[in-house]
């Protein structure tokens, strides 16, 4: 069960809302990178301390992808430079971070720099940063003193029945030995497969699987990754390009001459540019972005080392 006490933390005075709840005041819907932002972080810290915890867990981490919806432009490194290595090692679902690190992640989200995640402590505490400087703090404690302190900071803490950003996990299969047995069966039949590894939303890694490299690839997969298995890339890149739809967006995946696998979202206006980009590609495949047409061979999520599936893809 989610924590029972949920507060919406904002800089927006409820008195400045219309009859539909829409804010009509003068506050801008972006971070000031200054005292108001600092007040948000101090208020959240007060709620964390009131809950009696000192560490939070990263859940459903994401970085900017094809489209960035924030009011502010994303920055290089998604705002995570200096917090995590360039390859974002340690920024994954289930990673525990200190309160200080959690506050820095919240700062990145308030500034809309390109990274987003939920920060939670099992079913006792959660912080969700929404659009337009709305923050939702959930606790199994009423946190009365934290609410008072938030108001003293010039912010507003309003009770809600639940966080609008509470996770709504889909039913997913576990990437257990049965899954890997199915992968091996497909490999034998097809002599090759394409594995899409989503360890961070919008930070997919691709692998061409063979019976020889399967175990090595499996050993390098990120924690709690969503694994999607597709037919292998096709060596006739020209045929793949010729078969692209006359309209709509597609995801084009190709292997460069040095063996790197890349992907790009393109539409029909970019096909000529795409053809030039993949002129020396070894192999390629086009994948539909529409759910009804996107049918992988297999899909499952990596469990934790104890065999329990905790990721909420």
N, C-alpha and C positions, 0 to 999 in steps of 0.2 A: 504494500500500500504506500502511496506517496505521502510525504509529511503533511500533517493536518493544518498547520498554521502557515498560510501563504500571504505574503505582502508584496504589493507592487510599489517599487521605489522609483520616484521620479522627481524632477525639478518643476513639474507642472502643477500649479495650484488648482485643486478641484473646483474652486469657485470660478475659474476661467473656462469651464467646459459648457458646451451648449446642451440642449435637451437630449441629444444623441450621444453625449459623452465625448464629443470631439473637442480637443483643446483649441481655444481661440485666443490665447494670450500671446505675449511678445517673446517668450522663450524660444530660441532656435533649437531645431531637432538634431543638433550635432554637439559633440563634446567641445568644451571651451579649452581643453588641454591645460586647464588651470585650476582655480579654486573650486569650481562646481564639480569637475571631474574628481578632484581630491576628496570632496565631500561624499560622493558616491562610494569611493573606495573605503573611506573611513566608516561609513554606515554599514557596508557589507561586512567589513571586518568585525564590527560590533555584533552583528548577527551570528557570525561564525563563532566568536568567543562565547556568546550566550548559549550556543548549542553545545559547547564543551568539546569542540574538535579542533585539530590543528593541521589536518591534511584533507585534501579533497581529491577526488578521482576524476580524471578527464574522461568524458563520455562523448561518443559520436563526433570526433574531431573532424574539422573540415577546413579547407583553404579555398581561395577564390578559384573559380573555374572559368568556363567559357563566358559566363555572364556574372558580373559583380553588381549586386543589388543595393549596395550601400550608398548613402548620400555623399560620402567622401570617397575619393579614389583609393583603390588598393595600393599598397606600397610594395616595393621589391622585398621578397622574403616573407610576404604576408603578415608583416609585423612581428614575426617570430625570431628574427635575427638577434642574436645575443641571449635568447632564451633557450633555443635548441640548436643543435648543429645544422649545417646546411642541408643535410639529407633528412632533417626533421626526426632523427632517431630520438625516442623518448616521448614524442608527441603521438600517442596512440590511445585507442580505447582501453581503459582500464589502468592507465598510468597514474600513479599517485604523485601529487605535487604538494609542496609546502603551501602554507597560507600566503607567504610572500609571492611565490610563483603564481598561485591562483589569482592574486590581485593584479599581477602584471598581465595575465591573460585576459582578465576582465577589462583592463585598460585598453588592450589591443582591440577588444570587441566594441567598447564604447567609442573608440576612434574609427571603427569600421575599416581597419587597415588590411583585412583580407583573411583573417582566421576566425573561426567560430567553434565553440564546443559547449557542451553542458559541463558543469562542475558539480559533483554530487558526492555524498557520503552515504552510500547504501540507501536505506529508506528513512534516514533521520535528517538529512539536510540537502539542499540543492540551491544553486544559483544559475539562473538562465537570463542571458542578456538578449533582449529583443530589439526591434527596430526603434529608431527615434529616441534613444536614451531611456527606454523602459527596461527596468531590471526587476526580476521576480525572484524573491527569496523565500524558500520553503523550509520549514523546520518542524521537528516534532515537539518543540518548546514554544510557548507564546512569545518569548523574547521581548517582554514588556519594556525592559530598560533600553534595549536596542532600538525599539520603535521610538521611544522618547528621545534618544540621542539623535536619531535620524532627523526628527523634527527640529531639534536644536541646531542641527547643521544647515537648516534652511531647505531641507528636502521634504517630500511628502510620502508617508507610508500608509497605504490603503489596503485593507483586508480584501482578499479574493477567495473564492472557493477552491481554485486550483490555478496552477501556472499554465498559461496558454502554450508554453513550450515544453510541457511534460512529454516525455518520449511515448510514442505510439508504435511499439515494435511490431513488425510483421512476423508471420510464422515462417521460420526458416529451418532448413535442414542443417544438421551438424556434419562438418567435414571430418567424419570418423573413418575408421578403416574400411567400412562399407563403401563410403564415398570414393576413397582412393582405389579400392578394388574396381569400381565402375570406371574410374579414369583409366586404369591399366587396360581394362577390356576395350574401351574406346580407342586407346592407343594402338593396341594390337590390330584392331579392325581398320583404322584409318592411317596408321604409320606416322601420325603427328597430330598435335592439338595446339590450340592457342589458349593460354590461361590468362585471364584478367584478374589481377590481384588488387582489390581496393582496400587498402589499410587506413587511408585517410580519404574522406570524401573529396573528390576532384583531384586526387593525387594517385591515380592508377598506375600500377606497374604491369608490364606485359611480359609473358614468357612463352617461348615456343617449346612445347614439351615433346620429348621422345622417350622411348623406353629406357634409353641410356642415361638421360639427365633428370628423370623424374624425381629421384630421391634427393639429388643435390638441390633442385629448385625448391622442393618441399621444405628442406632444412632452412632456407633463407626467407621464408614467408613471414610477413609481419604479424604481430599478435592480433588475434580476433579479426583477421582479414576476411572480407567477403570474397569468395572465390567463384568465378564464373568461367565455365569451360565452353569454348567455341571450336568449330572446325578450324583447321590450320590455315595459315595464310596461303594464298595461291601464288605460284611462281609467275604466272602470266599477268603482270601488272597492267599491261595495256588492256587486256580483256576486262579486268576489274574496273578500270577507268571508263571503258566503253559502256559498261552495264550500269553506271550510276543513274539514279532516277532523274527525270527532267526537272523536278522541283523538289522542295523540302530539304531539310537538313539531314546529313548523315555523319556517322563517325567513321573516318577513314583511318585504318591501322596499317602501318607498313614497316618493313625491316630495311634499314639503311645498309649500304655496302659494308659498313664496319660492324654489322650485327646488332646495332641498337634498334629497339622497337619503339616507334613513336606513334602518336595518334593525334588527330585534329578533327574538330567539328567544322564542316563546311556546308555551303549550299550551292545551288547551281550557278550562282554568279562568281564562284571562286574556283570552278573546275579547271580553268586554264592555268591559273596560278598553281593549283594543286598538281597538275600534270608536270609542270616544270620542276616543282619541288621534289617529286618522287621519280624523276627521270632515271636515276640510277638505282632505284630500290630493288632489292632481291625478291620480295614477295609482298603481297598486300591483301586486304580484305575490307569490304565496306559493311558496316553494321547499322541497321536502322535504329533511330532514336525513339521510335514509336512503340509503346508497350505491346500492342497487338502484333507487331511484326518482329519484336526482339525476342527470339526464342533460343536461348543457349542450350547446349547439350546437357549440362549439369550446372547446378549452383548450390553452394553450401557455405557455411561460416565456420572458421576455425574455432574450436573450443579452447578453453584454458588447459594448462598442463594436467589438471586433475580430471579432464574429460568433460567438464561442465560447460555448456554453452551460455555465456553471459552477455555476449555482444547483442545489440538490439537493432540489427539492420532491418 
